[in-house]
Amino acid sequence: MTTQLLYIGPGLGVGSIILILLIGAIVLFSLGYIIFLKAKRFFKK
């Protein structure tokens, strides 16, 4: 019964997992880039 609720369609579950991971990677990359720019500016002075 639970597998029927979890199953959305062929390939849709894998696509949503990849999409969530991609969004998380973009957020982490942008936060790291902002911190890198602030650190670069701080060490320049």
NUSE-444532 format. One record per residue (C-alpha): x negated, y negated, z; residue number from 1; residue in one letter. Coordinates in steps of 0.25 Angstrom, whole numbers, plus 5000, padded with zeros to 4 digits. Layout:
+------+------+------+-----+------+
|    X |    Y |    Z | seq | type |
+------+------+------+-----+------+
|    X |    Y |    Z | NUM |    a |
...
+------+------+------+-----+------+
END
This chain:
+------+------+------+-----+------+
|    X |    Y |    Z | seq | type |
+------+------+------+-----+------+
| 5000 | 5000 | 5000 |   1 |    m |
| 4989 | 4990 | 5003 |   2 |    t |
| 4982 | 4993 | 4990 |   3 |    t |
| 4994 | 4989 | 4983 |   4 |    q |
| 4994 | 4976 | 4990 |   5 |    l |
| 4979 | 4973 | 4987 |   6 |    l |
| 4980 | 4977 | 4973 |   7 |    y |
| 4983 | 4965 | 4964 |   8 |    i |
| 4979 | 4969 | 4951 |   9 |    g |
| 4968 | 4975 | 4942 |  10 |    p |
| 4956 | 4966 | 4944 |  11 |    g |
| 4963 | 4955 | 4952 |  12 |    l |
| 4958 | 4959 | 4965 |  13 |    g |
| 4943 | 4960 | 4960 |  14 |    v |
| 4945 | 4946 | 4953 |  15 |    g |
| 4950 | 4939 | 4966 |  16 |    s |
| 4939 | 4945 | 4974 |  17 |    i |
| 4929 | 4940 | 4964 |  18 |    i |
| 4936 | 4926 | 4964 |  19 |    l |
| 4936 | 4925 | 4979 |  20 |    i |
| 4921 | 4928 | 4979 |  21 |    l |
| 4918 | 4918 | 4968 |  22 |    l |
| 4925 | 4907 | 4975 |  23 |    i |
| 4918 | 4910 | 4988 |  24 |    g |
| 4904 | 4910 | 4981 |  25 |    a |
| 4908 | 4897 | 4974 |  26 |    i |
| 4911 | 4891 | 4988 |  27 |    v |
| 4899 | 4896 | 4995 |  28 |    l |
| 4890 | 4891 | 4983 |  29 |    f |
| 4896 | 4877 | 4984 |  30 |    s |
| 4895 | 4876 | 4999 |  31 |    l |
| 4880 | 4881 | 4998 |  32 |    g |
| 4877 | 4871 | 4987 |  33 |    y |
| 4883 | 4859 | 4995 |  34 |    i |
| 4875 | 4863 | 5007 |  35 |    i |
| 4863 | 4864 | 4998 |  36 |    f |
| 4865 | 4850 | 4992 |  37 |    l |
| 4866 | 4844 | 5006 |  38 |    k |
| 4854 | 4852 | 5011 |  39 |    a |
| 4846 | 4847 | 4999 |  40 |    k |
| 4850 | 4833 | 5001 |  41 |    r |
| 4847 | 4834 | 5016 |  42 |    f |
| 4833 | 4839 | 5014 |  43 |    f |
| 4830 | 4828 | 5003 |  44 |    k |
| 4831 | 4817 | 5013 |  45 |    k |
+------+------+------+-----+------+
END
